[in-house]
Amino acid sequence: MKRTRDAIPSNNAWMQALLAALSPLATIAVVVVLWWCCKVLFEIESFILPSPFEVARAFADDPRPFLIGSLESATSAAFGFGIAAIAGILLASVLSLSRRVERSVYPLTLFFQMVPLIAVAPLLVVWLGYGRPAIIASAAIVSVFPVIANTLSGLRSADPQLLELFNLLRAGRVRTWWSLALPSAVPSIVTGLRIAAGLASIGTIAGEFIAGIGGERAPLGVLVMTGLRTFRTDRVFVAVLLAALVGFVVFGCVGLLSRLLLRRWLA
């Protein structure tokens, strides 16, 4: 009886995990069916809305450029996110050390949030040229502000009693930041990194629209633009879906790293 009772929670846990995994797949299947029904019922031309089968065939006929493009876009998004994460945490840490510096510099960081990327991207091309450097800069610019804002908020939310204790012990600002403020800010930093992960993929594709280079190693943004110019909407759909997949992969990697950090922080 004891073994049976112990097996029930285990089976329930497996069922819940299976349902959690199948639910998104079921939603995707419903969307694909509705997509196909709209195509057939309204007799929409393929250059306007290709069917799911046409999109799958466009990928199957020539998957190599899409796979290479996905790798190129994922690499740019990862580098851009990494730069945004490091720069955002360091800048927020510097701002947290001095209220005067924070009041002077923090409003300028809003530039990264307020200015549309499309307006800045041509300048990135002028400064960095066409290709990956400008694309990485585009991804970093879009994703850095959430890291700055959330990290600064976490650094400012340290326990006041512990701060008073550090002051009594005459700990310096850097020591207090390293031993108290930074560990206390881990949950907030994780939140900022998760937001930045999604934005990095968006910034990458937007940067590729402006600064991307065609050829054998064309990224997904260039494939989207090429498909639009040649009225190959099926190839546009493939590139867009793969761009979304790249975003999910980057977000998933950051989410896994965040869980590890939070687990260690809570322990």
C-alpha positions in Angstrom: 0.0 0.0 0.0 2.8 2.4 0.8 4.5 1.8 -2.6 1.2 2.5 -4.3 0.6 5.7 -2.4 4.1 6.9 -3.2 3.6 6.1 -6.9 0.4 8.3 -7.2 2.1 11.7 -6.7 4.9 10.5 -9.1 2.3 9.6 -11.8 0.5 12.9 -11.3 3.7 14.8 -11.6 4.5 13.0 -14.9 1.0 13.7 -16.2 1.2 17.4 -15.3 4.6 17.6 -17.0 3.3 15.8 -20.1 0.3 18.2 -20.3 2.5 21.2 -19.9 4.6 20.0 -22.8 1.7 19.1 -25.1 -0.4 22.2 -24.4 1.8 24.6 -26.6 1.9 21.9 -29.3 -1.9 21.6 -29.3 -2.2 25.4 -29.6 0.2 25.5 -32.5 -1.7 22.7 -34.2 -5.0 24.7 -33.8 -3.3 27.8 -35.3 -2.0 25.8 -38.3 -5.5 24.3 -38.9 -7.1 27.8 -38.8 -4.4 29.1 -41.1 -5.1 26.4 -43.6 -8.9 26.8 -43.3 -8.6 30.6 -44.0 -6.4 29.9 -47.0 -8.9 27.4 -48.5 -12.2 29.0 -47.6 -11.3 32.5 -48.8 -9.2 31.3 -51.7 -6.3 33.6 -50.8 -3.5 33.8 -53.3 -0.2 32.1 -52.3 1.8 35.3 -52.7 -0.5 36.9 -50.1 -0.9 34.0 -47.7 0.8 30.7 -48.5 -0.5 27.5 -47.0 1.3 25.7 -44.2 2.2 23.0 -46.7 3.8 25.5 -49.1 5.8 27.0 -46.3 7.0 23.6 -45.2 7.9 22.7 -48.8 9.8 26.0 -49.2 12.0 25.0 -46.3 12.3 21.3 -47.4 13.3 22.2 -50.9 16.3 24.3 -49.9 16.9 24.3 -46.1 20.6 25.3 -46.2 20.2 29.1 -46.4 17.6 29.1 -43.7 19.8 27.0 -41.3 22.8 29.2 -42.0 20.7 32.3 -41.6 19.3 31.0 -38.3 22.9 30.4 -37.1 24.0 33.9 -38.1 21.0 35.6 -36.4 21.4 33.5 -33.3 25.1 34.4 -33.1 24.4 38.1 -33.4 21.6 37.9 -30.9 23.8 36.1 -28.4 26.7 38.6 -28.7 24.3 41.5 -28.5 22.6 40.1 -25.4 26.0 39.4 -23.8 27.2 43.0 -24.4 23.9 44.3 -23.0 24.0 42.1 -20.0 27.6 43.0 -19.0 27.3 46.7 -19.9 23.9 47.0 -18.2 25.0 45.4 -14.9 28.3 47.4 -14.8 26.6 50.7 -15.5 23.8 50.1 -13.0 26.4 49.2 -10.4 28.3 52.4 -11.0 25.1 54.4 -10.8 24.1 52.7 -7.5 27.4 53.9 -5.9 26.4 57.5 -6.0 23.1 59.2 -6.0 24.6 62.3 -7.7 25.9 60.2 -10.6 22.6 58.4 -10.8 20.6 61.6 -11.1 23.1 62.9 -13.8 23.5 59.8 -15.9 20.4 57.6 -15.5 18.1 60.0 -17.5 20.5 59.6 -20.4 20.1 55.8 -20.4 16.4 56.4 -21.3 17.8 57.2 -24.8 18.2 53.5 -25.4 14.5 53.0 -24.6 12.9 56.0 -26.2 14.7 56.4 -29.5 13.3 54.1 -32.2 15.9 51.6 -33.5 15.0 52.3 -37.1 16.2 55.9 -36.6 19.5 54.8 -35.0 20.3 51.9 -37.3 21.5 54.0 -40.3 24.0 55.7 -38.0 25.3 52.3 -36.9 25.9 51.5 -40.5 27.9 54.8 -40.9 29.9 54.1 -37.8 30.4 50.4 -38.0 29.7 49.5 -41.6 27.4 46.8 -43.0 27.5 43.4 -41.4 27.7 41.8 -38.0 29.2 44.6 -35.9 26.3 47.0 -36.7 23.8 44.1 -36.1 25.3 43.2 -32.7 25.2 46.9 -31.7 21.6 47.1 -32.7 20.7 44.1 -30.5 22.7 45.5 -27.6 21.1 48.9 -27.8 17.6 47.5 -27.8 18.2 45.1 -24.9 20.4 47.1 -22.5 17.9 49.3 -20.8 15.9 46.6 -19.0 19.1 45.3 -17.6 20.1 48.7 -16.3 16.7 49.5 -14.9 16.1 46.1 -13.1 19.7 45.9 -11.8 19.6 49.4 -10.4 16.2 48.7 -8.8 17.6 45.5 -7.2 20.8 47.2 -6.0 18.7 49.9 -4.3 16.4 47.4 -2.6 19.0 46.0 -0.2 17.9 45.5 3.4 18.3 48.9 5.2 19.3 47.2 8.5 22.1 45.4 6.8 23.2 48.6 5.1 23.3 50.2 8.5 25.4 47.3 9.8 27.8 47.7 6.9 28.1 51.4 7.6 28.8 50.7 11.3 31.5 48.3 10.3 32.9 51.1 8.0 32.7 48.9 4.9 33.4 50.9 1.7 31.0 51.4 -1.1 32.6 48.8 -3.3 32.7 46.3 -0.5 29.0 47.0 0.3 28.1 46.6 -3.3 29.9 43.3 -3.7 28.9 41.7 -0.4 25.4 43.0 0.1 23.8 44.9 -2.8 24.8 42.7 -5.6 23.6 39.4 -4.0 20.4 41.1 -3.0 19.8 42.2 -6.6 20.1 38.8 -8.2 16.3 38.3 -8.6 16.0 41.7 -10.2 19.0 41.1 -12.5 17.5 37.8 -13.6 14.2 39.6 -14.5 16.1 42.2 -16.5 18.1 39.5 -18.4 14.9 37.6 -19.3 13.4 40.8 -20.8 16.6 41.6 -22.6 16.8 38.1 -24.1 13.6 38.6 -26.0 14.5 42.2 -27.1 17.9 41.1 -28.3 16.3 38.9 -31.0 14.1 41.7 -32.1 17.0 44.1 -32.3 19.0 41.6 -34.3 16.3 41.1 -37.0 15.7 44.9 -37.1 19.4 45.5 -37.5 19.6 42.9 -40.3 17.0 44.8 -42.2 19.3 47.8 -42.4 22.8 46.4 -42.0 22.5 42.8 -43.2 24.6 41.5 -46.1 23.4 39.0 -48.6 25.2 36.0 -50.0 25.7 32.5 -48.8 25.7 33.5 -45.1 22.8 35.9 -45.2 21.0 36.2 -41.9 17.3 35.8 -41.4 16.5 39.5 -41.7 18.1 39.6 -45.2 16.2 36.4 -46.2 12.9 38.1 -45.2 13.7 41.2 -47.3 14.8 39.0 -50.2 11.6 37.0 -50.1 9.5 40.1 -50.0 11.3 41.6 -53.1 10.8 38.4 -55.1 7.2 37.8 -53.9 8.3 34.5 -52.3 6.0 34.9 -49.3 6.5 31.2 -48.4 10.2 31.9 -47.9 9.3 35.0 -45.8 7.2 32.8 -43.6 10.0 30.3 -43.1 12.4 33.0 -42.2 10.0 34.7 -39.8 9.2 31.4 -38.0 12.9 30.6 -37.7 13.5 34.1 -36.3 10.8 33.4 -33.7 12.5 30.1 -32.9 15.9 31.8 -32.5 14.2 34.2 -30.0 12.8 31.2 -28.1 16.2 29.5 -28.0 17.9 32.6 -26.6 15.2 33.2 -24.1 15.3 29.5 -23.1 19.0 29.6 -22.5 18.7 32.7 -20.4 15.8 31.2 -18.5 17.8 28.1 -17.7 20.8 30.1 -16.5 18.4 32.3 -14.5 17.0 29.2 -12.7 20.5 28.1 -11.8 21.4 31.5 -10.5 18.1 31.8 -8.5 18.5 28.3 -7.1 22.0 29.1 -5.9 20.8 32.5 -4.5 17.9 30.9 -2.7 20.2 28.2 -1.3 
